Amino acid sequence: MFAYGATTLHLVAYLELLGFSATRIGLFMALTLVGDTCISLVLTSCADGVGRRLVLALGAALMVASGVAFGLCDGFWILLAAAVFGVISPGGNEIGPFRAVEESIVAHLTTAEDRSDVYAWYSLVGAAGTAVGAMTSGWTAQSLTSNSGWSDEAAYRAVFYGYSTLGVFKLALVLLLSRDSEAEPEAHDEDETRPILGAERAESQVETAGWRRKLLPGIQKSSFPVVIPLCLLFALDSFASSLTPQSWIAFFFRWKFDMDNGLLGSMFFVCSFLAVVTTLVASSLAKRIGNLNTMVFTHLPSAVFTALLPLPQSVNAAIVLLILRALTQSMDVAPRAAFVAGILKPKERTTVMGLVNVLKTAAQSVGPLGVGVLVDRNLFWVAFVSAGCLKVVYDLGLMVCFRKSERREEDGPIA
């Protein structure tokens, strides 16, 4: 997350320096997310089979290659390939298949009682890494340009070399994971021991569900009433988020208020730090009012502040709104992870979490292109207002669809 925070702060500015228009930058982000969707669909479907550690190690190795490519090259398609395979994040969040694998490992290694707390610390450490990464890269670029006489382009290339170095460190950490992080072998179904007389009925059932098994392997029919609305709502939220990713917000403050790299880095550090603190509060709150209520009631204020962000004409007022947005923006992350893990059957978690991330990434791929077009037409404010309104719809949709479905985890996952 440190690496994602470091590169996201400068991504749009770097691509602009290379001569890309805002529309082309939006297209770059959109295609990056489309590519990540395809990779996610493949890797999350087979992660438990080939090994979770192997998939995570592959991701770390691709980070190394991607950072080097961004440091050495300036061609649109080369950088696009590097962003897709190396998982360069336009929004400062971890994208691609690797987060789904990590969350599945966390769910696998924790009990239902501890899972909410563990997810809170998982989110906290990630947010802290993003915060420190943004501030470090901001002041590093500022120092290189102001004190060492580097050009902005050279300073940004140095940041991407740092991204590559962090990929090496991540690879070393992945290699230290134990075998306990791998999925347990699934027991043989009792149907395999039944008499052959039941074969015709079993064959008929397989033919009926064949298309579903091929499209969504590992997900039972009884789970679809939960999985389908869950995926659609998360996709809506992700589309809304793609209209205001951190990279575009950083560009917005550069474009409207002419903020320098150091101040931008510090601003995003403060916002991310506040998000870290409120993440801990969210875990305690979820135990009192439930995961779903925590998700909705903490996410709504951030949606409103997002819609209001383009209104201020002074930089100080805009920063205040951004900070208010940050206070509740991430409070739903840990309760959401615990909520999803709790309502899914254990053997379906990796597949469903992977499917959710695939749909979220697919939805995210639409937004950046639209933002780029809006920026070129001087309609940047439309992106913020649209994002805020869609997030309100997402929150209300969660409450309507799952208000009666949430159960205590000791009663078991929802069928």
LINKA-V806437 format. One line per field, one symbol per residue. ss: DSSP state (~ for helix, > for strand, _ for the rest). Layout:
ss = ???
//
This chain:
ss = _~~~~~~~~~~~~~~~~____~~~~~~~~~~~~~~~~~~~~~~~~~~~~~_~~~~~~~~~~~~~~~~~~~~~___~~~~~~~~~~~___________~~~~~~~~~~~~__~~~~~~~~~~~~~~~~~~~~~~~~~~~~~~~~~~~_____~~~~~~~~~~~~~~~~~~~~~~~~___~~~________~~~~__~~~~~~~~~~~~~~~~~~~~_____~~~~~~~~~~~~~~~~~~~~~~___~~~~~~~~~~~~___~~~~~~~~~~~~~~~~~~~~~~~~~~~~~_~~~~~~~~~~~~~~~~~~______~~~~~~~~~~~~~~~_~~~~~~~~~~~~~__~~~~~~~~~~~~~~~~~~~~~~~~~~~~~~~___~~~~~~~~~~~~~~~~~~~~~~~______~~~____
//
